[in-house]
Amino acid sequence: MKSKLFRWTVVVGCALCTFLATVTSASACAWGTYQPEEPKLLREE
């Protein structure tokens, strides 16, 4: 019983962390808060 509860807790915890990481990264790109710098080789100057 204890092993089953521990496994369920780990699975739910991993799923929740994965979901939160995906939502956070997607929303940062959508709102424009994450704007990586363009490499010098790709700039048109």
C-alpha positions, 0 to 999 in steps of 0.5 A, spaced: 500 500 500 505 504 501 509 503 495 503 504 491 501 511 494 508 513 493 508 511 486 502 515 485 504 521 488 511 521 484 507 520 478 502 526 479 508 530 482 512 529 475 505 531 471 504 537 475 511 540 474 511 538 467 504 542 466 507 548 469 513 548 466 510 548 459 505 553 461 510 558 463 514 557 457 509 558 452 506 564 456 513 567 456 513 567 449 506 569 448 507 575 452 513 577 449 517 577 456 522 572 453 526 575 447 532 572 446 538 576 443 539 575 435 546 572 434 551 576 430 552 572 424 544 572 423 543 580 423 542 584 417 546 590 418 
